[in-house]
Amino acid sequence: MLGKAGDSLAHNLLKFVSVDRETPEKRTADVRRDDFDEIFRNFQPDFAAEQAGRCSQCGVPFCQVHCPLHNNIPDWLMLTAEGRLEEAYEIASATNTFPEICGRICPQDRLCEGNCVIEKGFGGVTIGAVENYIVETAFAEGWVKPPRPARELEQSVGIIGGGPAGLAAADRLRRKGYQAHVYDRYDRIGGLLVYGIPNFKLEKRDVERRARLLADGGVVFHTEFEVGRDAGLAELRARHDAVIIATGVYVAREIALPGSGLDNIVAAMTYLTASNRKGLGDAVPAFDSGALDAREKHVVVIGGGDTGMDCVRTAVRQGAASVSCLYRRDRDNMPGSQREVSHAIEEGVDFVWLSAPEAFLGDRAVEGVRAQRMRLGAPDASGRQTPKPVPDSSFTLPCDLAVTALGFDAEDLPAAFDAPDLGLTRWGTLKISYKTMMTSLDGVFAAGDIIRGASLVVWAIKDGRDAADGVDAYIRAKAAGDAVAAAAE
């Protein structure tokens, strides 16, 4: 017999055979096209518990295995199903510094939910929405507190970059008692979370809420501070006991095509940053002049990743006359989240699959994009089919604004930071020891996209936490060595 505890567990869980997978209410496309609000509502309590109860509590939780942070997903699903939300939040936040952010922007279809063992035949558990519900409940109930260390340490750590990796490192170091200082070139803390990701995926108030908590917990933010301009890396190393570089990668990959020098051809991050700043109430001359405003324009976005999806969906909300996405492979081979593609299609974006740009057309400003049809050939080294041009298949799309979303490369940090001994990989990212997260410079660590290239926010959070642990071990070892040396004198 199961007994009362077993009966309760059986009552609250294993509902996937009788309860269908559902997401929170999604606003209709004709409504959400007109604003930048998040497209999903939050779960209601009973509905969240029911969806969490679909978890099979499998012996080998592939959802956890395929989460970069290895979140204890089955545990907090079980606690949610049983109504024990404060405990669920404690479990969720134990491994994830920003669970409410991951719940909103992680591509769960490629990670946890896509690897749920009940995905085939029943539809995976709605993990991301339940995670978001848990944390929003925790905020509403006052369970989320600023980082408060058990004891203060005198050592300080300088963190270059206020994006997800830098903030995750700052939170973890502060909880350990270190004096954490975050240096960021922008006027707001959040990096990509504020300036790169549109509101309909992540509202800025959610990022600001976390930044306030960190500040309340003692993290010191130095905004509009550019390393290399306001201080060199050497100065920061002298100022702090350790340094973490978490700058991200923002150098847009250029497109070498005829006509690429025409006006109104812009990089994705330039376009998204202007839109986000406008939404924040900033003065954005390039937007106000119309150069970065898609209103009544024929917009063509080149690239099929998540950044490209952010661009096409932003253009829709700005009132574009038409929005097209050129991608050289088919939908099944797109690198971006399939859910984002579905949302974009619902909102009226035209995807021109198996098409690659050949040239930009126009006299002074772009007036059209000439493209060529492609077919998929044999797989390349990564396993993806290689696109091949189809002869005599060129066509032209009308275009008043072209946005290139071809990925990002790293800035030349050794030159920018006046640190020639800072080692790089052949991709231009920082070379580190993945055991310690330390770079080629003693006491200088790195985390996030600057070590792995443009990647997911959840990976940046993991790297930030790992770098903080590396710093902690380094400072402790150094202090122990100093103590031994002092005793020997």
Secondary structure, 3 states (H helix, E strand, C coil): CCHHHHHHHHHHCCHHHCCCCCCCCECCHHHHCCCCCCCECCCCHHHHHHHHCCCCCCCCCHHHHCCCCCCCHHHHHHHHHCCCHHHHHHHHHHHCCCHHHHHHHCCCCCCCHHHCCCHHHHCCCCHHHHHHHHHHHHHHHCCCCCCCCCCCCCCEEEEECCCHHHHHHHHHHHHHCCEEEEECCCCCCCCHHHHCCCCCCCCHHHHHHHHHHHHHCCCEEECCCCECCCECHHHHHHHCCEEEECCCCCEECCCCCCCCCCECEEEHHHHHHHHHHHHCCCCCHHHHCCCCCCCCCEEEEECCCHHHHHHHHHHHHCCCCEEEEECCCCHHHCCCCHHHHHHHHHCCCEEECCEEEEEEECCCECCEEEEEEEEEEEECCCCCEEEEEEEEEEEEEECCEEEECCCEECCCHHHHCCCCCCCECCCCCECCCCCCCECCCCCEEECCHHHHCCCCHHHHHHHHHHHHHHHHHHHHHHHHHHHHHHHHC
